[in-house]
Amino acid sequence: MPTPNERIVQKTDDGWEVRAPGASRASATAPTQADAVNRAREILRNDNGGELLIRGIDGRIRAQDTIAPGSDPRSSKG
């Protein structure tokens, strides 16, 4: 089974970044978390979908979303 396409939105010293797991550089940076989330969704939509993980200021994952046409790893609705 192939690894899902993922992007993580997380806080940096300069603002917020969008990064693929294990990447050495950010895919994008933004001044606000909302801007970074929107950019991450756009990146995933253009790359055939995948998983979006959003980390809060404390570094813990606070939200997760599947961007179409990615496959949702959870079988429950919601």
ChimeraX attribute file (.defattr): number of C-alpha atoms within 10 A of each C-alpha:
attribute: neighborCount
match mode: 1-to-1
recipient: residues
	/A:1	3
	/A:2	4
	/A:3	6
	/A:4	13
	/A:5	18
	/A:6	18
	/A:7	24
	/A:8	22
	/A:9	31
	/A:10	23
	/A:11	22
	/A:12	12
	/A:13	6
	/A:14	10
	/A:15	13
	/A:16	23
	/A:17	26
	/A:18	27
	/A:19	20
	/A:20	16
	/A:21	11
	/A:22	6
	/A:23	9
	/A:24	8
	/A:25	10
	/A:26	15
	/A:27	16
	/A:28	14
	/A:29	21
	/A:30	19
	/A:31	13
	/A:32	13
	/A:33	21
	/A:34	12
	/A:35	14
	/A:36	23
	/A:37	22
	/A:38	13
	/A:39	19
	/A:40	28
	/A:41	21
	/A:42	13
	/A:43	18
	/A:44	21
	/A:45	15
	/A:46	9
	/A:47	14
	/A:48	12
	/A:49	20
	/A:50	22
	/A:51	22
	/A:52	22
	/A:53	21
	/A:54	23
	/A:55	18
	/A:56	14
	/A:57	13
	/A:58	9
	/A:59	11
	/A:60	11
	/A:61	14
	/A:62	11
	/A:63	11
	/A:64	12
	/A:65	14
	/A:66	19
	/A:67	22
	/A:68	15
	/A:69	12
	/A:70	18
	/A:71	14
	/A:72	15
	/A:73	9
	/A:74	8
	/A:75	7
	/A:76	6
	/A:77	5
	/A:78	5
